[in-house]
Amino acid sequence: MSSKIGFIGLGAMGVCMAGNLISHHGSLNIYNRTSSKADAFKASNQNAKVHNSVSSLVAASDIIFNSTANDEAALSIFREITSNGSGEGRVVVDMSTLYPDTTADLERMVKAWGGKFCCVPVMGAPHAAKTAGLIAIISGADAETREQLDKVIVPAIAKASVDVGDAVRTGATLKLLGNFLVVGIIELLAEAMTLATKTGVPRSTFYEMIKLFLPAPSFIGYSRTTSEMSFTPTTGLNIPLGQKDVGHISRLADEHGVEAPSLRAAKRHLDIAQEEAGERAGEVDWSSLVVGARKLAGLGVWGDEEKK
């Protein structure tokens, strides 16, 4: 597989993954709608080539990675990708967290263009992306393409991968199931931390116990933010992106007749957190959904009135 790699989307995750790709593969074509982000990336990565359009990047790349915030952005980028000549010999890789129907639409677009499509969302927060500690979920195209793509991704972007097979819907669904577990952990911690406060147990004491009893990254990381009531800068998703993912998971559950009460509770609490955060919601981590649990329990929403 050619090493002419392009990367679109330099958000919190994308900028880390692009940086790791260039470190491992020597050069990288990059494009970002906000050109200042691409220029800043170039300033610290001299082997990056900044393109001023998607079409320019596509013409210079055989493997094209895309990492965008939501379904609408991904569809828009893919319309631009597939409007440029023929996709023969190119592999287009979407790393966004999307609804499975959207991912299937992207696959149809790339196939009609003559290219190959892989769905490769990743599990892990920006700090894991920075250290190439992600888990990549690879699906689509064919076994040979996935195997070759895995060599590009691991260990450059991810420490390990899960090959889901040809079905991109399955890959997109697996990513949402992973995020279902994460938001479930956050909701559980929010409820427990709120109960701890109401019963007089210091949040810091509860946090110390969690670190010993449940020493998994998600439990430790999110119990720290809910204990300290410190949600900026974000350690995972911000509130709007969290709401997007919760919405996708809720829709998936509804379409398949699955009750998900923890998800409904998380959505309710996240809605309250967004209302309380106001214009700052995009800067606030989604673990701030504890704000919703606290408000409904009659506590001060940001925890300033009691000791940690």
C-alpha positions as CSV (number, residue, x, y, z in Angstrom):
1,M,0.0,0.0,0.0
2,S,1.4,3.4,-0.9
3,S,2.7,5.7,1.8
4,K,1.2,8.8,0.3
5,I,-1.2,9.6,3.2
6,G,-3.7,12.4,3.5
7,F,-5.4,13.5,6.7
8,I,-8.5,15.7,6.9
9,G,-9.8,17.2,10.2
10,L,-7.4,18.5,12.9
11,G,-9.7,18.6,15.9
12,A,-8.7,17.4,19.3
13,M,-8.4,13.8,18.2
14,G,-7.3,14.4,14.6
15,V,-4.4,16.6,15.4
16,C,-2.9,14.0,17.7
17,M,-3.5,11.1,15.2
18,A,-2.0,13.2,12.3
19,G,1.0,14.0,14.4
20,N,1.6,10.4,15.1
21,L,1.2,9.4,11.5
22,I,3.8,11.9,10.4
23,S,6.2,10.7,13.1
24,H,5.9,7.1,11.8
25,H,5.5,7.6,8.1
26,G,7.7,10.6,7.5
27,S,5.3,12.9,5.6
28,L,1.6,13.7,5.5
29,N,-0.8,15.7,3.4
30,I,-3.2,17.7,5.6
31,Y,-6.4,19.7,5.2
32,N,-8.6,21.5,7.7
33,R,-11.5,23.7,7.0
34,T,-10.1,26.2,9.5
35,S,-6.8,26.9,7.8
36,S,-5.2,28.4,10.9
37,K,-5.2,24.9,12.5
38,A,-3.4,23.4,9.5
39,D,-0.9,26.2,9.6
40,A,-0.2,25.6,13.3
41,F,0.2,21.9,12.6
42,K,2.7,22.7,9.8
43,A,4.7,25.0,12.1
44,S,5.5,22.0,14.4
45,N,5.6,19.3,11.7
46,Q,7.8,20.5,8.9
47,N,7.1,17.3,6.8
48,A,3.4,18.1,6.6
49,K,2.1,19.5,3.4
50,V,-0.8,21.8,3.8
51,H,-3.5,21.7,1.1
52,N,-6.0,24.5,0.6
53,S,-8.7,22.2,-0.7
54,V,-10.0,18.7,-0.3
55,S,-9.5,18.1,-4.0
56,S,-5.8,19.0,-3.8
57,L,-5.3,16.6,-0.9
58,V,-7.1,13.8,-2.7
59,A,-5.0,14.2,-5.8
60,A,-1.8,13.9,-3.7
61,S,-2.9,10.9,-1.6
62,D,-3.6,7.2,-1.9
63,I,-4.8,6.7,1.6
64,I,-7.2,9.5,2.9
65,F,-8.1,9.7,6.5
66,N,-11.0,11.7,7.7
67,S,-11.8,12.7,11.3
68,T,-14.7,15.1,11.7
69,A,-17.0,16.0,14.6
70,N,-20.4,14.8,13.3
71,D,-22.4,13.1,10.6
72,E,-23.2,16.3,8.6
73,A,-19.5,17.3,8.5
74,A,-18.4,13.8,7.4
75,L,-21.0,13.7,4.6
76,S,-19.9,17.1,3.4
77,I,-16.3,16.1,3.3
78,F,-17.0,12.9,1.5
79,R,-19.0,14.7,-1.2
80,E,-15.9,16.8,-1.9
81,I,-13.7,13.7,-1.8
82,T,-15.8,11.8,-4.3
83,S,-16.3,14.7,-6.7
84,N,-12.7,14.5,-7.8
85,G,-12.0,12.3,-10.8
86,S,-11.8,8.6,-10.1
87,G,-11.2,6.9,-6.8
88,E,-9.4,3.9,-8.4
89,G,-6.4,2.9,-6.3
90,R,-7.4,5.0,-3.3
91,V,-8.6,4.0,0.2
92,V,-10.7,6.4,2.1
93,V,-10.8,5.9,5.9
94,D,-13.4,7.5,8.1
95,M,-12.4,7.7,11.8
96,S,-15.4,9.7,13.0
97,T,-18.1,8.5,15.4
98,L,-21.2,8.3,13.2
99,Y,-24.6,6.7,13.1
100,P,-24.3,3.4,11.1
101,D,-26.6,4.6,8.4
102,T,-24.3,7.5,7.8
103,T,-21.3,5.2,7.6
104,A,-23.1,3.1,5.0
105,D,-23.8,6.2,3.0
106,L,-20.1,7.1,3.0
107,E,-19.3,3.6,1.8
108,R,-21.8,3.8,-1.1
109,M,-20.3,7.2,-2.1
110,V,-16.7,5.9,-2.2
111,K,-17.7,2.7,-4.0
112,A,-19.5,4.6,-6.7
113,W,-16.4,6.8,-7.0
114,G,-14.3,3.7,-7.7
115,G,-12.4,3.7,-4.4
116,K,-12.3,1.5,-1.3
117,F,-13.8,2.5,2.0
118,C,-12.9,1.5,5.5
119,C,-14.7,2.6,8.7
120,V,-12.0,3.0,11.5
121,P,-13.4,4.8,14.6
122,V,-11.1,4.6,17.6
123,M,-11.7,4.1,21.3
124,G,-9.9,6.5,23.6
125,A,-9.7,10.1,24.6
126,P,-7.3,12.8,23.3
127,H,-4.6,11.9,25.8
128,A,-4.6,8.4,24.5
129,A,-4.6,9.7,20.9
130,K,-1.5,11.8,21.8
131,T,0.4,8.7,23.0
132,A,-0.9,6.4,20.3
133,G,-2.8,4.4,23.0
134,L,-6.0,4.1,21.1
135,I,-7.9,1.0,20.0
136,A,-8.8,1.0,16.3
137,I,-12.0,-0.7,15.1
138,I,-11.4,-1.6,11.4
139,S,-14.2,-2.6,9.0
140,G,-15.0,-2.4,5.3
141,A,-13.3,-3.0,1.9
142,D,-11.7,-6.5,2.0
143,A,-9.4,-8.5,4.2
144,E,-6.3,-7.6,2.3
145,T,-7.0,-3.9,2.4
146,R,-7.8,-4.0,6.1
147,E,-4.6,-5.9,6.8
148,Q,-2.5,-3.4,4.9
149,L,-4.3,-0.5,6.6
150,D,-3.7,-2.0,10.0
151,K,0.0,-1.8,9.3
152,V,-0.4,2.0,8.7
153,I,-2.5,2.5,11.9
154,V,-0.7,0.2,14.4
155,P,1.4,1.3,16.1
156,A,1.4,4.8,14.6
157,I,-2.1,5.8,15.8
158,A,-3.3,2.9,17.9
159,K,-1.7,0.3,20.2
160,A,-4.1,-2.4,18.9
161,S,-6.9,-3.0,16.5
162,V,-10.1,-5.1,16.2
163,D,-10.9,-6.4,12.7
164,V,-14.7,-6.5,12.4
165,G,-14.8,-7.7,8.8
166,D,-16.4,-6.2,5.7
167,A,-19.6,-4.8,7.3
168,V,-19.0,-1.1,8.0
169,R,-22.3,-0.8,9.9
170,T,-21.0,-3.3,12.4
171,G,-17.8,-1.2,12.9
172,A,-19.8,2.0,13.4
173,T,-22.1,0.2,15.8
174,L,-19.3,-1.3,17.8
175,K,-17.9,2.2,18.4
176,L,-21.3,3.4,19.7
177,L,-21.5,0.4,22.0
178,G,-18.1,1.3,23.4
179,N,-19.2,4.9,24.0
180,F,-22.4,3.5,25.6
181,L,-20.2,1.8,28.2
182,V,-18.2,5.0,28.7
183,V,-21.3,7.2,29.2
184,G,-22.7,4.5,31.5
185,I,-19.6,4.7,33.6
186,I,-19.9,8.5,33.8
187,E,-23.5,8.3,34.8
188,L,-22.9,5.7,37.5
189,L,-20.1,7.9,38.9
190,A,-22.3,11.0,38.8
191,E,-25.0,9.3,40.7
192,A,-22.7,7.7,43.3
193,M,-20.7,10.9,43.7
194,T,-23.9,12.9,44.3
195,L,-25.1,10.3,46.9
196,A,-21.7,10.5,48.6
197,T,-22.0,14.3,48.9
198,K,-25.6,14.0,50.2
199,T,-24.5,11.5,52.9
200,G,-21.5,13.5,54.0
201,V,-18.7,11.4,52.4
202,P,-16.1,13.8,51.0
203,R,-15.7,13.5,47.2
204,S,-11.9,13.2,47.5
205,T,-12.3,10.2,49.9
206,F,-14.6,8.5,47.6
207,Y,-12.2,9.1,44.7
208,E,-9.3,7.5,46.6
209,M,-11.4,4.4,47.2
210,I,-12.5,4.2,43.5
211,K,-8.8,4.4,42.4
212,L,-8.1,1.3,44.6
213,F,-11.2,-0.6,44.0
214,L,-11.8,0.1,40.3
215,P,-8.4,0.8,38.8
216,A,-9.5,1.1,35.2
217,P,-8.7,4.2,33.1
218,S,-12.3,5.3,32.6
219,F,-13.3,4.9,36.2
220,I,-10.1,6.7,37.5
221,G,-10.2,9.5,34.9
222,Y,-13.9,10.4,35.2
223,S,-14.1,9.8,39.0
224,R,-11.3,12.4,39.2
225,T,-13.2,15.0,37.2
226,T,-16.4,14.4,39.1
227,S,-14.6,14.5,42.4
228,E,-12.8,17.7,41.6
229,M,-15.8,19.2,39.7
230,S,-13.2,20.3,37.2
231,F,-14.4,19.9,33.6
232,T,-12.1,22.1,31.6
233,P,-10.1,21.5,29.6
234,T,-12.0,18.5,28.3
235,T,-10.5,15.1,29.0
236,G,-12.9,13.3,26.6
237,L,-15.8,14.7,24.7
238,N,-17.3,18.1,25.2
239,I,-21.0,18.4,26.0
240,P,-22.3,18.9,22.4
241,L,-20.3,15.9,21.1
242,G,-21.4,13.9,24.1
243,Q,-25.0,14.8,23.3
244,K,-24.5,13.8,19.7
245,D,-23.2,10.3,20.7
246,V,-25.9,9.8,23.3
247,G,-28.4,10.7,20.7
248,H,-27.0,8.1,18.2
249,I,-26.9,5.4,20.9
250,S,-30.5,6.3,22.0
251,R,-31.7,6.1,18.4
252,L,-30.0,2.7,17.9
253,A,-31.6,1.4,21.1
254,D,-35.0,2.6,20.1
255,E,-34.8,1.2,16.6
256,H,-33.9,-2.3,18.0
257,G,-36.4,-2.2,20.9
258,V,-33.8,-2.1,23.7
259,E,-34.6,-0.3,26.9
260,A,-31.6,1.7,28.1
261,P,-32.5,3.4,31.4
262,S,-29.0,4.4,32.2
263,L,-28.7,6.2,28.9
264,R,-32.0,8.1,29.4
265,A,-30.7,9.2,32.8
266,A,-27.4,10.3,31.3
267,K,-29.2,12.3,28.6
268,R,-31.3,14.1,31.1
269,H,-28.3,15.0,33.2
270,L,-26.3,16.0,30.2
271,D,-29.1,18.3,29.0
272,I,-29.1,20.0,32.4
273,A,-25.3,20.4,32.3
274,Q,-25.5,22.0,28.9
275,E,-28.2,24.5,30.2
276,E,-26.0,25.3,33.1
277,A,-22.8,25.7,31.1
278,G,-24.5,27.9,28.5
279,E,-22.1,29.3,25.9
280,R,-19.2,27.4,27.5
281,A,-20.7,24.0,26.7
282,G,-18.2,23.4,23.9
283,E,-15.3,23.8,26.4
284,V,-16.8,21.6,29.1
285,D,-16.2,17.8,29.4
286,W,-19.2,15.6,29.2
287,S,-18.5,14.1,32.6
288,S,-20.1,17.4,33.8
289,L,-23.4,15.5,33.5
290,V,-22.9,15.1,37.3
291,V,-24.1,18.7,37.4
292,G,-27.5,17.4,36.3
293,A,-27.6,14.8,39.1
294,R,-26.5,17.4,41.6
295,K,-29.1,19.9,40.6
296,L,-31.9,17.3,40.8
297,A,-30.6,16.3,44.3
298,G,-30.8,19.9,45.5
299,L,-27.1,20.5,45.5
300,G,-25.2,23.4,44.1
301,V,-24.5,22.5,40.5
302,W,-20.7,23.3,40.4
303,G,-19.9,22.0,43.9
304,D,-18.5,25.3,45.2
305,E,-20.5,25.2,48.4
306,E,-19.0,22.0,50.0
307,K,-15.6,20.7,50.6
308,K,-14.2,18.2,48.2
